[in-house]
């Protein structure tokens, strides 16, 4: 958190941020940023929701809960990420209102405003749709509903898929084949 209101406003509205480790660092998969990532998929990985903001965060969350002894290798490099549209500070700071006892007040007011706006949007039938949906869709609401529903069905079947994959592997049947 910035030490002055002016510094806070600049930091929370700026699109410029650099986040990386100073040296090669092993760690956990959360937070997961897959804009530039490599995966060791010699073993079965959880499914990856293909679109929408924070899809990599969902993947990292599932990875940490579905795969034993999951680690990430963080590299001391940074690449530019320039997403479309305006973004502001991360809403995960909402729990900080309680932790920091609402101080500083300008920060707590911003976070509370974000919580209020999110609550209003959650029940709004015209809730803004993800900007990365295919534009060829004649019904984007139906498309996002179908995508999330299909992903939910995949997650429901995921334990059976993992079990069957393990059985096939025990019989020498791989998940794929090496290509050259």
MARSEMAR-18629 format. One line per 2 residues: number of its first residue (from 1); their letters; for each residue x negated, y, z of N, C-alpha, C. Coordinates in Angstrom, 1 decimal. Example, Ala and Ser with C-alpha at 12.3 -4.5 7.8 and 13.67 -1.06 7.14 Angstrom:
REM residues 2
1> AS> -13.2/-5.7/7.8/-12.3/-4.5/7.8/-13.2/-3.3/7.8  -12.8/-2.2/7.1/-13.7/-1.1/7.1/-12.9/0.0/7.9
***
This chain:
REM residues 180
1> XX> -0.8/-1.2/0.0/0.0/0.0/0.0/-0.9/1.2/0.0  -0.5/2.2/-0.8/-1.3/3.4/-0.9/-1.2/4.3/0.4
3> XX> -2.2/5.1/0.7/-2.2/5.8/1.9/-1.4/7.1/1.9  -1.1/7.6/0.7/-0.3/8.8/0.6/0.9/8.6/-0.3
5> XX> 1.9/9.4/-0.2/3.1/9.2/-1.1/2.7/9.4/-2.5  1.9/10.4/-2.8/1.4/10.7/-4.2/0.7/9.5/-4.8
7> XX> -0.3/8.9/-4.0/-1.0/7.8/-4.4/-0.1/6.6/-4.6  0.9/6.4/-3.8/1.8/5.3/-3.9/2.6/5.5/-5.2
9> XX> 3.2/6.7/-5.5/3.9/6.9/-6.7/3.1/6.6/-7.9  1.9/7.0/-7.9/1.0/6.7/-9.1/0.8/5.2/-9.2
11> XX> 0.5/4.6/-8.2/0.2/3.1/-8.2/1.4/2.3/-8.6  2.6/2.7/-8.1/3.8/1.9/-8.3/4.4/2.2/-9.7
13> XX> 4.1/3.2/-10.4/4.6/3.5/-11.7/3.6/3.4/-12.8  2.4/3.2/-12.5/1.4/3.1/-13.5/1.4/1.7/-14.1
15> XX> 1.1/1.6/-15.4/1.0/0.3/-16.1/-0.4/-0.2/-16.0  -1.3/0.5/-15.4/-2.7/0.1/-15.4/-3.1/-0.5/-14.1
17> XX> -3.5/-1.8/-14.2/-3.9/-2.6/-13.0/-4.9/-3.6/-13.4  -5.9/-3.7/-12.6/-6.9/-4.8/-12.9/-6.9/-5.7/-11.7
19> XX> -6.8/-7.0/-12.0/-6.8/-8.0/-10.9/-7.6/-9.2/-11.4  -8.7/-9.4/-10.7/-9.5/-10.6/-11.0/-10.5/-10.9/-9.9
21> XX> -11.0/-12.1/-9.9/-12.0/-12.4/-8.8/-13.3/-12.0/-9.3  -14.2/-11.8/-8.3/-15.6/-11.4/-8.6/-16.5/-12.5/-9.1
23> XX> -16.2/-13.7/-8.8/-17.0/-14.9/-9.2/-16.1/-16.1/-9.5  -16.6/-17.1/-10.0/-15.8/-18.3/-10.2/-15.3/-18.8/-8.9
25> XX> -13.9/-18.9/-8.8/-13.3/-19.2/-7.5/-12.2/-20.2/-7.6  -12.4/-21.3/-6.9/-11.3/-22.3/-6.9/-10.2/-21.8/-6.0
27> XX> -8.9/-22.2/-6.3/-7.8/-21.7/-5.4/-6.6/-22.5/-5.7  -5.5/-21.9/-5.4/-4.2/-22.6/-5.6/-3.5/-22.0/-6.8
29> XX> -2.5/-22.7/-7.3/-1.8/-22.3/-8.6/-0.9/-21.1/-8.4  -0.7/-20.6/-7.2/0.2/-19.5/-7.0/-0.5/-18.3/-6.5
31> XX> -0.4/-17.1/-7.0/0.5/-16.8/-8.1/-0.1/-17.3/-9.4  0.8/-17.7/-10.3/0.4/-18.3/-11.6/0.6/-17.3/-12.7
33> XX> -0.4/-17.0/-13.4/-0.3/-16.1/-14.6/-0.9/-16.9/-15.8  0.0/-17.2/-16.7/-0.4/-18.1/-17.8/-0.7/-17.3/-19.1
35> XX> -0.8/-16.0/-19.1/-1.0/-15.3/-20.3/-2.3/-15.8/-21.0  -3.2/-16.2/-20.2/-4.5/-16.8/-20.8/-4.9/-17.9/-19.8
37> XX> -4.4/-19.1/-20.1/-4.6/-20.2/-19.1/-4.9/-21.5/-19.9  -5.6/-22.3/-19.2/-5.9/-23.7/-19.7/-5.4/-24.7/-18.7
39> XX> -4.8/-25.8/-19.1/-4.3/-26.8/-18.2/-4.9/-28.1/-18.4  -5.2/-28.8/-17.3/-5.8/-30.1/-17.4/-4.5/-31.0/-17.4
41> XX> -4.1/-31.5/-18.6/-2.9/-32.3/-18.6/-3.2/-33.8/-18.8  -4.3/-34.2/-18.3/-4.6/-35.7/-18.3/-3.5/-36.4/-17.5
43> XX> -2.9/-35.7/-16.5/-1.8/-36.3/-15.8/-0.6/-35.4/-16.1  0.6/-35.9/-15.9/1.8/-35.3/-16.2/2.0/-34.0/-15.4
45> XX> 2.3/-32.9/-16.1/2.5/-31.6/-15.5/4.0/-31.3/-15.5  4.5/-30.4/-14.6/5.9/-30.1/-14.7/6.3/-29.3/-15.9
47> XX> 7.6/-29.3/-16.2/8.0/-28.5/-17.4/7.8/-27.0/-17.3  7.7/-26.4/-18.4/7.4/-24.9/-18.4/8.6/-24.3/-19.2
49> XX> 9.3/-23.4/-18.5/10.4/-22.7/-19.1/9.8/-21.7/-20.1  10.3/-21.8/-21.4/9.5/-21.2/-22.5/9.7/-19.7/-22.7
51> XX> 10.6/-19.1/-22.0/10.8/-17.6/-22.2/11.2/-16.9/-20.9  11.3/-15.7/-21.0/11.8/-14.8/-19.9/10.6/-14.4/-19.0
53> XX> 10.8/-13.2/-18.4/9.8/-12.7/-17.5/9.6/-13.6/-16.3  8.3/-13.8/-15.8/7.9/-14.6/-14.7/8.1/-16.1/-14.9
55> XX> 8.2/-16.5/-16.2/8.3/-17.9/-16.4/7.0/-18.7/-15.9  5.9/-18.0/-15.9/4.7/-18.6/-15.4/4.7/-18.7/-13.9
57> XX> 5.4/-17.8/-13.2/5.5/-17.8/-11.8/6.4/-19.0/-11.4  7.4/-19.3/-12.2/8.3/-20.5/-11.9/7.4/-21.8/-12.1
59> XX> 6.6/-21.8/-13.2/5.7/-22.9/-13.4/4.7/-23.1/-12.3  4.1/-22.1/-11.8/3.1/-22.2/-10.7/3.8/-22.7/-9.5
61> XX> 5.0/-22.2/-9.2/5.8/-22.7/-8.0/6.0/-24.2/-8.1  6.5/-24.6/-9.3/6.8/-26.1/-9.5/5.5/-26.9/-9.5
63> XX> 4.4/-26.4/-10.1/3.2/-27.1/-10.1/2.7/-27.4/-8.7  2.8/-26.4/-7.8/2.3/-26.5/-6.5/3.2/-27.5/-5.7
65> XX> 4.4/-27.8/-6.1/5.3/-28.7/-5.4/5.4/-30.0/-6.0  5.1/-30.2/-7.3/5.3/-31.4/-8.0/4.0/-32.2/-8.2
67> XX> 2.8/-31.6/-8.2/1.6/-32.3/-8.4/0.7/-32.2/-7.2  0.4/-33.4/-6.6/-0.5/-33.4/-5.4/-1.9/-32.8/-5.8
69> XX> -2.5/-32.2/-4.8/-3.8/-31.6/-4.9/-4.0/-30.8/-6.1  -3.1/-29.8/-6.3/-3.2/-28.9/-7.5/-4.1/-27.7/-7.1
71> XX> -5.0/-27.4/-8.0/-5.9/-26.3/-7.9/-6.0/-25.5/-9.1  -6.4/-24.3/-9.0/-6.6/-23.4/-10.1/-8.0/-22.9/-10.0
73> XX> -8.7/-22.8/-11.2/-10.0/-22.2/-11.3/-9.8/-20.7/-11.8  -10.2/-19.8/-10.9/-10.0/-18.4/-11.3/-11.4/-17.9/-11.8
75> XX> -11.3/-17.3/-13.0/-12.6/-16.8/-13.7/-12.8/-15.3/-13.5  -14.0/-14.9/-13.4/-14.3/-13.4/-13.2/-14.2/-12.6/-14.4
77> XX> -13.1/-12.7/-15.2/-12.9/-11.9/-16.4/-11.5/-11.3/-16.3  -11.2/-10.3/-17.0/-9.9/-9.7/-17.1/-9.6/-9.5/-18.6
79> XX> -8.3/-9.6/-18.9/-7.8/-9.3/-20.3/-6.6/-8.4/-20.1  -6.4/-7.6/-21.2/-5.3/-6.6/-21.1/-4.0/-7.3/-21.3
81> XX> -3.0/-6.9/-20.5/-1.6/-7.4/-20.6/-0.8/-6.1/-20.8  -0.1/-6.0/-22.0/0.7/-4.8/-22.3/2.1/-5.2/-22.6
83> XX> 2.9/-5.6/-21.6/4.3/-6.0/-21.9/5.1/-4.9/-22.4  6.2/-5.2/-23.1/7.1/-4.3/-23.7/8.0/-3.7/-22.5
85> XX> 8.3/-2.4/-22.6/9.2/-1.8/-21.6/8.5/-1.3/-20.4  9.3/-0.6/-19.5/8.7/-0.1/-18.3/8.8/-1.1/-17.2
87> XX> 7.8/-1.2/-16.4/7.9/-2.0/-15.2/7.3/-1.2/-14.0  7.8/-1.5/-12.8/7.3/-0.8/-11.6/6.8/-1.9/-10.7
89> XX> 6.6/-1.5/-9.4/5.9/-2.4/-8.4/6.7/-3.7/-8.2  6.1/-4.7/-7.7/6.7/-6.0/-7.5/7.7/-6.0/-6.4
91> XX> 8.9/-6.6/-6.7/10.0/-6.6/-5.7/9.7/-7.6/-4.6  8.7/-8.4/-4.7/8.5/-9.3/-3.6/8.1/-8.6/-2.3
93> XX> 7.8/-7.3/-2.4/7.4/-6.5/-1.3/8.6/-6.3/-0.4  9.8/-6.7/-0.8/11.0/-6.4/0.0/10.9/-7.0/1.4
95> XX> 10.3/-8.1/1.6/10.1/-8.7/2.9/9.2/-7.8/3.8  8.4/-7.0/3.1/7.5/-6.1/3.8/8.2/-5.0/4.6
97> XX> 9.5/-4.7/4.2/10.2/-3.6/4.9/10.3/-4.0/6.4  10.7/-5.3/6.6/10.7/-5.7/8.0/9.3/-5.8/8.7
99> XX> 8.4/-6.4/7.9/7.1/-6.6/8.4/6.4/-5.3/8.8  6.6/-4.3/8.0/6.0/-3.0/8.2/6.9/-2.0/8.9
101> XX> 8.0/-2.5/9.4/9.0/-1.7/10.2/9.4/-0.4/9.4  9.6/-0.5/8.1/10.1/0.6/7.3/9.1/1.7/7.1
103> XX> 7.9/1.5/7.3/6.9/2.6/7.2/5.8/2.3/6.2  5.5/3.2/5.3/6.0/4.5/5.3/7.4/4.6/4.7
105> XX> 8.1/5.6/5.0/9.5/5.7/4.6/9.7/5.8/3.1  8.9/6.5/2.4/9.0/6.6/0.9/8.9/5.2/0.3
107> XX> 8.1/4.4/0.8/7.9/3.0/0.3/9.1/2.2/0.6  9.6/2.2/1.9/10.7/1.4/2.3/12.0/1.9/1.5
109> XX> 12.1/3.2/1.2/13.3/3.7/0.4/13.2/3.1/-1.0  12.1/3.0/-1.6/11.9/2.5/-3.0/12.3/1.0/-3.0
111> XX> 11.8/0.2/-2.0/12.1/-1.2/-1.9/13.6/-1.4/-1.7  14.2/-0.7/-0.8/15.6/-0.8/-0.5/16.4/-0.4/-1.7
113> XX> 16.0/0.6/-2.5/16.7/0.9/-3.7/16.6/-0.2/-4.7  15.5/-0.9/-4.8/15.4/-2.0/-5.7/16.3/-3.2/-5.3
115> XX> 16.3/-3.4/-4.0/17.2/-4.5/-3.5/18.7/-4.2/-3.8  19.1/-2.9/-3.6/20.5/-2.5/-3.9/20.8/-2.6/-5.3
117> XX> 19.9/-2.2/-6.2/20.1/-2.3/-7.7/20.2/-3.8/-8.1  19.3/-4.6/-7.5/19.4/-6.1/-7.9/20.7/-6.7/-7.4
119> XX> 21.2/-6.3/-6.3/22.5/-6.8/-5.8/23.6/-6.4/-6.7  23.6/-5.1/-7.2/24.6/-4.6/-8.1/24.5/-5.4/-9.5
121> XX> 23.3/-5.6/-10.0/23.2/-6.3/-11.2/23.6/-7.7/-11.2  23.4/-8.4/-10.0/23.7/-9.8/-9.9/25.2/-10.1/-10.2
123> XX> 26.1/-9.1/-9.9/27.5/-9.3/-10.2/28.0/-8.6/-11.4  27.1/-7.9/-12.1/27.5/-7.1/-13.3/27.6/-8.1/-14.5
125> XX> 28.8/-8.1/-15.1/29.0/-9.0/-16.3/28.2/-8.6/-17.5  27.7/-7.3/-17.5/26.9/-6.8/-18.6/25.4/-6.8/-18.2
127> XX> 25.0/-7.7/-17.3/23.6/-7.8/-16.8/22.7/-7.8/-18.0  21.6/-7.0/-18.0/20.7/-7.0/-19.1/20.1/-8.4/-19.3
129> XX> 20.1/-8.8/-20.6/19.5/-10.1/-20.9/18.0/-9.9/-21.1  17.2/-11.1/-21.0/15.8/-11.0/-21.3/15.5/-10.5/-22.7
131> XX> 14.5/-9.7/-22.8/14.1/-9.0/-24.0/13.5/-10.0/-25.0  13.1/-11.2/-24.5/12.4/-12.1/-25.4/13.3/-13.2/-25.9
133> XX> 14.6/-13.1/-25.8/15.5/-14.0/-26.5/15.4/-13.9/-28.0  15.6/-15.0/-28.7/15.6/-14.9/-30.2/16.7/-14.0/-30.6
135> XX> 16.3/-13.1/-31.5/17.3/-12.1/-32.0/18.3/-12.6/-32.9  18.1/-13.8/-33.4/19.0/-14.4/-34.4/20.3/-14.9/-33.7
137> XX> 20.3/-14.9/-32.4/21.5/-15.4/-31.7/22.7/-14.5/-31.8  23.9/-15.0/-32.1/25.1/-14.2/-32.2/25.7/-14.0/-30.9
139> XX> 25.3/-14.8/-29.9/25.8/-14.7/-28.5/24.7/-14.9/-27.5  24.0/-13.8/-27.2/22.8/-13.9/-26.3/23.2/-14.4/-24.9
141> XX> 24.4/-14.0/-24.4/24.9/-14.5/-23.1/25.0/-16.0/-23.1  25.6/-16.5/-24.2/25.8/-18.0/-24.3/24.4/-18.7/-24.4
143> XX> 23.5/-18.0/-25.2/22.2/-18.6/-25.4/21.4/-18.7/-24.1  21.3/-17.6/-23.3/20.6/-17.7/-22.0/21.2/-18.7/-21.1
145> XX> 22.6/-18.8/-21.1/23.3/-19.7/-20.2/22.9/-21.2/-20.7  22.8/-21.4/-21.9/22.5/-22.7/-22.5/21.0/-23.1/-22.1
147> XX> 20.1/-22.1/-22.3/18.7/-22.3/-22.0/18.5/-22.7/-20.5  19.1/-21.9/-19.6/18.9/-22.2/-18.2/19.6/-23.5/-17.8
149> XX> 20.8/-23.8/-18.4/21.5/-25.0/-18.1/20.6/-26.2/-18.6  20.1/-26.1/-19.8/19.2/-27.2/-20.3/18.0/-27.4/-19.4
151> XX> 17.4/-26.3/-19.0/16.2/-26.4/-18.1/16.6/-27.1/-16.8  17.7/-26.7/-16.3/18.2/-27.3/-15.0/18.4/-28.8/-15.2
153> XX> 19.0/-29.3/-16.3/19.1/-30.7/-16.6/17.8/-31.4/-16.7  16.8/-30.7/-17.3/15.5/-31.3/-17.4/14.9/-31.5/-16.0
155> XX> 15.0/-30.5/-15.2/14.5/-30.6/-13.8/15.2/-31.7/-13.0  16.5/-31.9/-13.3/17.2/-32.9/-12.6/16.7/-34.3/-13.0
157> XX> 16.3/-34.5/-14.2/15.8/-35.7/-14.7/14.3/-35.9/-14.5  13.6/-34.8/-14.1/12.2/-34.8/-14.0/11.6/-36.0/-13.2
159> XX> 12.2/-36.3/-12.0/11.6/-37.4/-11.2/11.7/-38.7/-12.0  12.8/-39.0/-12.7/12.9/-40.2/-13.5/11.9/-40.2/-14.7
161> XX> 11.6/-39.0/-15.3/10.6/-38.9/-16.3/9.3/-39.2/-15.8  8.9/-38.7/-14.6/7.6/-38.9/-14.0/7.5/-40.4/-13.7
163> XX> 8.5/-41.0/-13.1/8.5/-42.4/-12.7/8.3/-43.3/-14.0  9.0/-43.0/-15.1/8.9/-43.8/-16.3/7.5/-43.6/-16.9
165> XX> 7.0/-42.4/-16.8/5.6/-42.1/-17.4/4.6/-42.9/-16.6  4.7/-43.0/-15.3/3.8/-43.8/-14.5/3.9/-45.3/-14.8
167> XX> 5.1/-45.8/-15.1/5.3/-47.2/-15.4/4.6/-47.5/-16.8  4.8/-46.6/-17.8/4.2/-46.8/-19.1/2.7/-46.7/-19.0
169> XX> 2.2/-45.8/-18.2/0.8/-45.7/-18.0/0.2/-46.9/-17.4  0.9/-47.5/-16.4/0.4/-48.8/-15.8/0.3/-49.9/-16.8
171> XX> 1.1/-49.8/-17.9/1.0/-50.8/-18.9/0.1/-50.4/-20.1  -0.7/-49.4/-19.9/-1.6/-48.9/-20.9/-1.0/-48.1/-22.0
173> XX> 0.2/-47.6/-21.8/0.8/-46.7/-22.8/0.6/-45.3/-22.3  -0.1/-44.5/-23.1/-0.4/-43.1/-22.7/0.7/-42.2/-23.1
175> XX> 0.6/-40.9/-22.5/1.6/-39.9/-22.8/1.5/-39.3/-24.2  0.3/-39.5/-24.8/0.0/-38.9/-26.1/-1.2/-39.6/-26.6
177> XX> -1.7/-39.1/-27.7/-2.9/-39.7/-28.3/-3.9/-38.6/-28.6  -5.2/-39.0/-28.5/-6.2/-38.1/-28.8/-6.2/-37.7/-30.3
179> XX> -6.3/-36.5/-30.6/-6.5/-36.0/-32.0/-7.9/-35.5/-32.2  -8.4/-35.6/-33.4/-9.7/-35.1/-33.6/-9.8/-33.9/-34.5
***
